[in-house]
């Protein structure tokens, strides 16, 4: 069983401490005194971000999935061809120096789009200041991926007139973060910690099966395992997987299936999961199931991300790996 000494030995920059504070950070960020922002007749929003900032973009796309606003998430250099002067472009770069996001911002400026950027500073802030472009500065906590919770809840407050999510839904999500934290944070390194339990179960390459509504969660978990645990990860839409990927299981494999499920998934999606489970049982393939909390889409998504991010930290420690270090990403940036 993992101990606190193990965490202290390998998590030298204390990422775990930030995650222990996630519910408090969420509460403080949403309750902070900030100027909200509104734009007239927004029916198209383009979020732009990479890595941890990209996860923030994905989260907002999920939150807006039931609205009448068309949402694009750009993880690259260019705006979609559907972007016009009436589109709202929201570049997000926690570091402030993400080259792809800066490229999107500059393109949005040339098109004349409505813009509000979010960053901790860097080149993105300077470009916004030079062009008198609206932006909000949000300090980074530890790292871009650990800053996820602060950015999400600060942006929920600032963009409240546009996002139009109910305050009760936001506070519900924070309440559930508090409840979940009691189970998964570093003060509970026991067998009933669901994040630690999954971390110990993962011994080979995981494959994440997800329903369409939880693609955000699957991508974030993949990214967190890759960055924190330094392992390869696969992921598949559960319905699409039944049309192609399932055939790969006809040959022996050390891939480990993880089923990410919602408490109220569409009935046909539930059917696919049950068929997949039946197939795994018939072929003696061990699998692991994770269920979301009950509640609105924000509550479900952010709580799953909280639980699974912590799994990636615990898994890194089990592998005697520093979850913070990302030397390979540094290598890429140095060679751009």
NUBA-82375 format. One line per field, with one value per residue (C-alpha): residue number from 1; residue in one letter; chain; x, y, z. Coordinates in steps of 0.001 Angstrom, whole numbers, always signed. Example, Ala and Ser with C-alpha at 12.3 -4.5 7.8 and 13.67 -1.06 7.14 Angstrom:
<atoms>
num = [1_2]
residu = [A_S]
chaine = [A_A]
px = [+12300_+13670]
py = [-4500_-1060]
pz = [+7800_+7140]
</atoms>
This chain:
<atoms>
num = [1_2_3_4_5_6_7_8_9_10_11_12_13_14_15_16_17_18_19_20_21_22_23_24_25_26_27_28_29_30_31_32_33_34_35_36_37_38_39_40_41_42_43_44_45_46_47_48_49_50_51_52_53_54_55_56_57_58_59_60_61_62_63_64_65_66_67_68_69_70_71_72_73_74_75_76_77_78_79_80_81_82_83_84_85_86_87_88_89_90_91_92_93_94_95_96_97_98_99_100_101_102_103_104_105_106_107_108_109_110_111_112_113_114_115_116_117_118_119_120_121_122_123_124_125_126_127_128_129_130_131_132_133_134_135_136_137_138_139_140_141_142_143_144_145_146_147_148_149_150_151_152_153_154_155_156_157_158_159_160_161_162_163_164_165_166_167_168_169_170_171_172_173_174_175_176_177_178_179_180_181_182_183_184_185_186_187_188_189_190_191_192_193_194_195_196_197_198_199_200_201_202_203_204_205_206_207_208_209_210_211_212_213_214_215_216_217_218_219_220_221_222_223_224_225_226_227_228_229_230_231_232_233_234_235_236_237_238_239_240_241_242_243_244_245_246_247_248_249_250_251_252_253_254_255_256_257_258_259_260_261_262_263_264_265_266_267_268_269_270_271_272_273_274_275_276_277_278_279_280_281_282_283_284_285_286_287_288_289_290_291_292_293_294_295_296_297_298_299_300_301_302_303_304_305_306_307_308_309_310_311_312_313_314_315_316_317_318_319_320_321_322_323_324_325_326_327_328_329_330_331_332_333_334_335_336]
residu = [X_X_X_X_X_X_X_X_X_X_X_X_X_X_X_X_X_X_X_X_X_X_X_X_X_X_X_X_X_X_X_X_X_X_X_X_X_X_X_X_X_X_X_X_X_X_X_X_X_X_X_X_X_X_X_X_X_X_X_X_X_X_X_X_X_X_X_X_X_X_X_X_X_X_X_X_X_X_X_X_X_X_X_X_X_X_X_X_X_X_X_X_X_X_X_X_X_X_X_X_X_X_X_X_X_X_X_X_X_X_X_X_X_X_X_X_X_X_X_X_X_X_X_X_X_X_X_X_X_X_X_X_X_X_X_X_X_X_X_X_X_X_X_X_X_X_X_X_X_X_X_X_X_X_X_X_X_X_X_X_X_X_X_X_X_X_X_X_X_X_X_X_X_X_X_X_X_X_X_X_X_X_X_X_X_X_X_X_X_X_X_X_X_X_X_X_X_X_X_X_X_X_X_X_X_X_X_X_X_X_X_X_X_X_X_X_X_X_X_X_X_X_X_X_X_X_X_X_X_X_X_X_X_X_X_X_X_X_X_X_X_X_X_X_X_X_X_X_X_X_X_X_X_X_X_X_X_X_X_X_X_X_X_X_X_X_X_X_X_X_X_X_X_X_X_X_X_X_X_X_X_X_X_X_X_X_X_X_X_X_X_X_X_X_X_X_X_X_X_X_X_X_X_X_X_X_X_X_X_X_X_X_X_X_X_X_X_X_X_X_X_X_X_X_X_X_X_X_X_X_X_X_X_X_X_X]
chaine = [A_A_A_A_A_A_A_A_A_A_A_A_A_A_A_A_A_A_A_A_A_A_A_A_A_A_A_A_A_A_A_A_A_A_A_A_A_A_A_A_A_A_A_A_A_A_A_A_A_A_A_A_A_A_A_A_A_A_A_A_A_A_A_A_A_A_A_A_A_A_A_A_A_A_A_A_A_A_A_A_A_A_A_A_A_A_A_A_A_A_A_A_A_A_A_A_A_A_A_A_A_A_A_A_A_A_A_A_A_A_A_A_A_A_A_A_A_A_A_A_A_A_A_A_A_A_A_A_A_A_A_A_A_A_A_A_A_A_A_A_A_A_A_A_A_A_A_A_A_A_A_A_A_A_A_A_A_A_A_A_A_A_A_A_A_A_A_A_A_A_A_A_A_A_A_A_A_A_A_A_A_A_A_A_A_A_A_A_A_A_A_A_A_A_A_A_A_A_A_A_A_A_A_A_A_A_A_A_A_A_A_A_A_A_A_A_A_A_A_A_A_A_A_A_A_A_A_A_A_A_A_A_A_A_A_A_A_A_A_A_A_A_A_A_A_A_A_A_A_A_A_A_A_A_A_A_A_A_A_A_A_A_A_A_A_A_A_A_A_A_A_A_A_A_A_A_A_A_A_A_A_A_A_A_A_A_A_A_A_A_A_A_A_A_A_A_A_A_A_A_A_A_A_A_A_A_A_A_A_A_A_A_A_A_A_A_A_A_A_A_A_A_A_A_A_A_A_A_A_A_A_A_A_A_A_A]
px = [+0_+1191_+2366_+2727_+6492_+6315_+4452_+6919_+9859_+8720_+6296_+9027_+7113_+4058_+1470_-664_-1023_-2710_-5149_-5912_-7023_-9040_-12486_-11320_-9697_-12929_-14991_-12629_-12336_-16073_-16761_-13973_-14841_-14276_-15801_-18118_-18144_-20912_-21058_-24175_-25688_-23018_-23987_-20501_-17608_-14121_-12032_-8311_-5782_-3262_-2403_-3796_-5328_-6918_-8633_-10255_-11531_-12942_-14709_-16494_-17538_-19149_-20905_-22242_-23226_-26904_-27005_-27854_-24309_-22109_-18755_-15425_-12292_-9068_-5917_-3692_-2700_-5777_-9361_-12127_-13371_-16770_-15274_-16587_-16455_-19474_-17681_-16315_-12762_-11459_-7716_-6527_-2859_-2052_+1651_+963_+3526_+1721_+2673_-435_-2787_-877_-1260_-5042_-5195_-3297_-5584_-8651_-7267_-6847_-10422_-11787_-13493_-14825_-12070_-11452_-8241_-7276_-3657_-1205_+901_+3681_+3484_-291_-752_+1646_-182_-3518_-2126_-541_-3806_-6074_-7713_-9846_-8144_-8216_-5098_-5382_-2324_-950_-909_+2002_+1528_-1001_-2694_-2947_-4339_-7346_-9718_-8831_-9227_-12523_-14279_-12886_-13952_-17393_-17815_-16408_-18334_-21535_-23683_-22651_-22407_-25703_-25074_-27117_-25310_-26972_-25319_-21906_-22311_-23556_-20363_-18231_-20184_-19566_-15861_-15753_-17444_-15148_-12029_-12664_-12370_-9433_-7068_-3685_-5059_-6856_-4237_-6389_-8069_-11294_-9635_-11078_-8317_-5571_-7382_-7455_-3838_-2768_-4892_-3154_-62_+78_-1281_-4837_-7514_-10281_-13809_-16092_-19571_-19793_-20626_-17474_-14894_-13578_-12954_-11250_-8926_-8012_-7312_-5194_-3219_-2766_-1520_+881_+2235_+2189_+2717_+4725_+2807_+1133_-2679_-5373_-8953_-12102_-15703_-17580_-20198_-17676_-15437_-18168_-17843_-14075_-11858_-13480_-11966_-8503_-9450_-9549_-5802_-4131_-3125_-1811_-4019_-6274_-9861_-11240_-14933_-15868_-19602_-22267_-24983_-27639_-26072_-28380_-30069_-28421_-25015_-25668_-26529_-23154_-21316_-23135_-22368_-18714_-18566_-20128_-17512_-14680_-16023_-16356_-12750_-11301_-10282_-10134_-11730_-12384_-15519_-15724_-19043_-19651_-21407_-25069_-25901_-25488_-22881_-20431_-20646_-20160_-17285_-15242_-15583_-14465_-11488_-10646_-10796_-8831_-6191_-5488_-5259_-2513_-580_-833_+140_+3220_+4287_+3699_+6013_+8549_+8114_+8018_+4539_+5598_+8602_+7854_+11314_+10063_+7658_+10509_+12563_+9857_+9500_+13255_+13372_+10438]
py = [+0_+3478_+5610_+9334_+8877_+7367_+10443_+12821_+10913_+11076_+14021_+16489_+19535_+18440_+18258_+16204_+19207_+21224_+18390_+18106_+21756_+21450_+21840_+24944_+26391_+25836_+27559_+30514_+30959_+30995_+33256_+35684_+39258_+39486_+41481_+39314_+39740_+39623_+39855_+40461_+37593_+34944_+31765_+30516_+30136_+28950_+27757_+27398_+25669_+22862_+20351_+21353_+24467_+22265_+20275_+23500_+24054_+20517_+21033_+24139_+22376_+19693_+22276_+24028_+20790_+21258_+24942_+26506_+27849_+26131_+25339_+24481_+23454_+24135_+22272_+23596_+26732_+27859_+28979_+26915_+28197_+28921_+31686_+35194_+38626_+37583_+34540_+34698_+33349_+32327_+31576_+29844_+29450_+28980_+29485_+32364_+31087_+28318_+28871_+27250_+29333_+32519_+31692_+31342_+34646_+36469_+34963_+36034_+39561_+39617_+38394_+40934_+38398_+39051_+37899_+37286_+35492_+33764_+33413_+33787_+36182_+35587_+36440_+36056_+38842_+41114_+40574_+41362_+44520_+45670_+45184_+46393_+42981_+41840_+39306_+38084_+37166_+34064_+32934_+29473_+27018_+24578_+23623_+24133_+20782_+21363_+24864_+23319_+23780_+27453_+28352_+26475_+28069_+31560_+31368_+30068_+33259_+35627_+34046_+33578_+35830_+33753_+30254_+30720_+27818_+28026_+28996_+26044_+23701_+25220_+24958_+21390_+20499_+22059_+20254_+16950_+17808_+18198_+14845_+13108_+14692_+12928_+9628_+10279_+12846_+12078_+11759_+8548_+6156_+3124_+345_+2381_+5210_+4747_+6748_+4761_+1482_+2113_+3299_-2_-1959_-403_-2494_-2408_-129_+1038_+1546_+3944_+3274_+6278_+7387_+10368_+12789_+11886_+12305_+15272_+12983_+10278_+12718_+14380_+11012_+9940_+13178_+12967_+9391_+10307_+13422_+12268_+8503_+8546_+5598_+4963_+5124_+4226_+5472_+4541_+5712_+2693_+2649_+3085_+453_-2142_-1620_-2076_-2030_-5049_-7310_-6579_-8566_-11760_-12020_-12112_-8675_-7058_-3994_-3213_-2010_+793_+1594_+5220_+5396_+7943_+7276_+8106_+7124_+6714_+3292_+2075_+3148_+1134_-1820_-1556_-1506_-4619_-6431_-5410_-6635_-9930_-10305_-9586_-12135_-14816_-14238_-13879_-10252_-8299_-4846_-1918_+245_+3880_+5663_+9397_+11093_+11950_+15499_+17997_+17702_+20013_+17951_+14678_+15858_+17822_+15132_+12382_+14503_+15087_+11373_+10281_+13019_+11768_+8218_+9407_+11009_+7880_+5725_+7877_+7384_+3627_+3667_+5704_+8565_+12318_+13373_+16969_+16543_+16711_+16805_+15453_+18384_+20728_+19067_+19765_+23409_+23949_+22671_+24662]
pz = [+0_-889_+2056_+2608_+2666_-831_-2061_-454_-1924_-5543_-5725_-4815_-6123_-4160_-6908_-4519_-2193_-4951_-5616_-1896_-2167_-5410_-3754_-1850_-4979_-6916_-4221_-3860_-7639_-8258_-5273_-6214_-7139_-10897_-13713_-15777_-19530_-22098_-25875_-27934_-29926_-29397_-31266_-32132_-29683_-30582_-27648_-28338_-26102_-25877_-23153_-19764_-21312_-23962_-21198_-20033_-23584_-23671_-20346_-21586_-24765_-22584_-20418_-23530_-25297_-24456_-25383_-28748_-29098_-31666_-30067_-31683_-29799_-31659_-30681_-33402_-35280_-37237_-36741_-38356_-41718_-40141_-37967_-38669_-37049_-34986_-33550_-30010_-29840_-26408_-26424_-23236_-22389_-18729_-19435_-21816_-24310_-26207_-29857_-31313_-29168_-29970_-33667_-33234_-31332_-34083_-36723_-34723_-34558_-38338_-38864_-36388_-34115_-30655_-28287_-24629_-23657_-20409_-19330_-16457_-18541_-21074_-24765_-24867_-22338_-24226_-27531_-25884_-24306_-27559_-29485_-26657_-26674_-23767_-21510_-17927_-16012_-13825_-11911_-12546_-9633_-9783_-13474_-16287_-15637_-11881_-12577_-14355_-11425_-10822_-14478_-14895_-11929_-12502_-16147_-15160_-13129_-15770_-18657_-16649_-18904_-21939_-20481_-18607_-16253_-13068_-9878_-8184_-10683_-10054_-6280_-6664_-8510_-5742_-3033_-4775_-5123_-1349_-822_-3291_-1805_+1492_-369_-2696_-1161_+372_+3914_+2892_+1552_+2276_+316_+81_-1870_-5412_-7127_-5412_-6032_-9788_-9769_-8240_-10745_-13763_-14471_-18273_-21033_-20236_-22851_-21885_-23158_-22869_-23979_-26329_-23494_-21572_-24299_-22296_-19328_-21394_-23150_-19849_-18165_-21131_-20958_-17180_-17284_-20071_-18339_-14723_-14981_-18230_-19753_-23095_-23112_-25659_-25737_-27685_-27947_-26610_-29384_-32200_-30590_-31098_-34872_-35153_-32082_-30413_-33089_-31678_-28572_-30623_-30035_-26593_-25277_-22119_-22693_-19710_-20368_-18202_-18672_-17934_-17349_-16460_-13921_-16521_-19845_-22834_-22701_-25915_-24598_-21428_-23643_-25431_-22123_-20932_-24188_-23912_-20307_-21341_-24075_-21625_-19146_-21848_-22892_-19376_-19928_-16629_-16795_-14473_-14234_-13117_-12618_-12499_-9612_-10090_-11089_-13902_-16656_-14845_-11661_-13506_-15666_-13142_-10454_-12811_-13834_-10159_-9376_-12436_-12186_-8689_-10057_-12415_-9529_-7372_-10343_-10921_-7297_-7531_-10570_-8560_-10994_-10480_-11721_-12373_-14677_-18430_-19995_-23334_-23716_-22847_-25593_-28177_-27105_-27213_-30790_-32191]
</atoms>
